[in-house]
Amino acid sequence: MPAEKSQLSNNTDAVIECRHLWKIFGDRSADAMQAVQNEGLSKNEIRDKYRCVVGVQDASFSVGEGEVFCIMGLSGSGKSTLIRHINLLIEPTYGEVLIEGQDISQLGTLELRALRSTKIGMVFQNMALMPHRTVRDNVAFALEVRGIDRDVRYQTADQAIETVELQGWNDRYPDELSGGMQQRVGLARAIAADPHILLMDEPFSALDPLIRRQLQDQFLTLSAEMKKTTLFITHDLDEAIRIGHRIAIMKDGALVQIGTPEEIVTDPVDEYVADFVAGISKLQLVTAQKVMQSIEQYENSYGPLNSTDCPVAKLDDSLDHLVDLSIDTDHPIIVKQDDTVIGVVSKRTLLRGIQGKQE
Amino acid sequence: MADKESVNLLSPFRSIDFGIADWADGIKNWAAENRDVVQPIKWFVNDLIVTVEAIMHAIPPVAMLGLIFLLAWQAAGVRVAAFVACCLIFLGLSDPYAWGLAMTTLAVVTTSVAICVFFGLPLGLLAGKSDRFEIAIRPVLDTMQTIPAFVYLVPVVMLIGIGNVSGVIVTVVFALPPIIRLTSLGIRQVDVSVVEAARAFGSSPRQILFKVELPLATPSIMAGLNQTIMMALSVVVIASLIAVKGLGNEVLRAMGRLDAGKALVGGFGIVVLAIVLDRITQGLGRTGRERGHRHWWQGGPVGLCLRLLGKNPKETSPV
């Protein structure tokens, strides 16, 4: 059975919030930032005039309690730069990062370290495990820097290792493990200190497809259980759709669209996003509500509908389910809400819906 | 020859003299006048060498042989240890006085290397962390390594006088660069993503240094230590010019008397010491993976003792 995303709670307090975040790299980044604010220079103008590179431009978003928020973009789009602002591995040129309402740029050095070791766990694309430490010592690292007793941190680490199903490997070294196992150690290290927030920087990108899928499933299961607020970076839209409650599409350092997977796939804001979602299968994402015609519309085109033999669907049934309903009959599907027929999905609209085209 | 009236434009150098050599010769006089300033340093270093030498001579050759064998076994495995022991036995048999001379040389080298590590490790760390310091120190290190030892032999002797202390200082000048360079290199080679991960989990700069950077730079630092030892050994013959005793002095004296046999014995002794120290320090510089991920106390004589006491169940992991 494939793993399922957890249901989001209705708690709307933002755990992570970025406000108008800018990152400009270069010696004259301050001047360049000034110029952006006063004159609205473009990325290329800044590069030519100030020899500065814009990493992130004006990114604003918030991630709620227990939400998995995916940032999707191609390499060089600034997503790895953006995620490093959340624990201040990179300092923003302009803008604010708030963790649970606290502006983290106001924190002192010690408070920031405490935040990193207690509240935020991070997983890296290239694992970044410490080759001279055993799996257990790697996993216990966040606890060790906090000065927690060896017995306690080993016990906690062993639990985390068990959570990612690596029991028996505790005393081995990272180079004795396969890539997929190493990344599970990376995940265990991130969750060992039981942080509220997980930052995942393309955690599964370096793995081969089968292992990637396994780890995605494992992550979904864990994430549904632990309900950690997660910022998940990926360059793979399929992965973003599988894992994220919401997705932000990033291009050239800017967030071009933020929405649920269905919104992104069915209503891309521009050509760029449209190109991305073109190859995505709509079967699981798009619901009957999205493709159906209203009953009036249908009857205008095809005459009165005799609904006796029609299969019945609900508003939130997926296209996949509609195909199952429609396969053995020539009648259109009727969509009901509270026993009233409110829409019709003919074979034509269904097929067009699968293609991603609106009738 | 210098004819100031007619400067030849095509060959101007012969006719210009800034008197740099005369000025630099003043260093010698300055050194001779300021001898008192360095006396405390001199006595400290001298005491150090005398103590180390006394210990080395106090240990009977067979016991010393055993100790070095155990040390080599612990550091580099039993095969290297056997080889090292054979070399040393050969050295002892080559001449009745060879063992004693070798111990004197070993004392000077050990003291020099200890001083090199004391100064070189922190300087290397600094150079690894700061690009500016690295750029500033690089020409100094180049000079130390390439300038002929004879150049600074005279000022050092003027300042401190002949003997072991001057010998150690000359040796340190020559042998210090490799450990600085390779410590810096080792720190620079540490995977930045691992350091970033350590930072992301809330490490302080100090924790990053001791828990991540230094352990990962260890093989490189050990290679630096190895090179420092080799350099120190290669300079002992030159140091014997200023009355440093030991194998180098033996070579020098044999050279004066055109005694090829004695020169060979002395020179061979230095080579044997070099091989022994090289094999031991190379053993120390192996990475965890090369050692089959065993802790140092899980192998060698210590591991054997612990196993015999039943405190160290043999690792099941394949080596």
Chai-1 contact restraints between the chains, C-beta under 6 A:
chainA,res_idxA,chainB,res_idxB,connection_type,confidence,min_distance_angstrom,max_distance_angstrom,comment,restraint_id
A,N87,B,A200,contact,1.0,0.0,6.0,A-B,restraint_1
A,L89,B,A200,contact,1.0,0.0,6.0,A-B,restraint_2
A,R113,B,G202,contact,1.0,0.0,6.0,A-B,restraint_3
A,R116,B,G202,contact,1.0,0.0,6.0,A-B,restraint_4
A,S117,B,F201,contact,1.0,0.0,6.0,A-B,restraint_5
A,S117,B,G202,contact,1.0,0.0,6.0,A-B,restraint_6
A,M122,B,A200,contact,1.0,0.0,6.0,A-B,restraint_7
A,F124,B,A197,contact,1.0,0.0,6.0,A-B,restraint_8
A,N126,B,S193,contact,1.0,0.0,6.0,A-B,restraint_9
A,A128,B,S193,contact,1.0,0.0,6.0,A-B,restraint_10
A,A128,B,V194,contact,1.0,0.0,6.0,A-B,restraint_11
A,A128,B,A197,contact,1.0,0.0,6.0,A-B,restraint_12
A,M130,B,V194,contact,1.0,0.0,6.0,A-B,restraint_13
A,H132,B,P215,contact,1.0,0.0,6.0,A-B,restraint_14
A,H132,B,G288,contact,1.0,0.0,6.0,A-B,restraint_15
A,F141,B,F201,contact,1.0,0.0,6.0,A-B,restraint_16
A,A142,B,F201,contact,1.0,0.0,6.0,A-B,restraint_17
A,V145,B,G202,contact,1.0,0.0,6.0,A-B,restraint_18
A,V145,B,S203,contact,1.0,0.0,6.0,A-B,restraint_19
A,V145,B,Q207,contact,1.0,0.0,6.0,A-B,restraint_20
A,Y173,B,H293,contact,1.0,0.0,6.0,A-B,restraint_21
A,D175,B,R289,contact,1.0,0.0,6.0,A-B,restraint_22
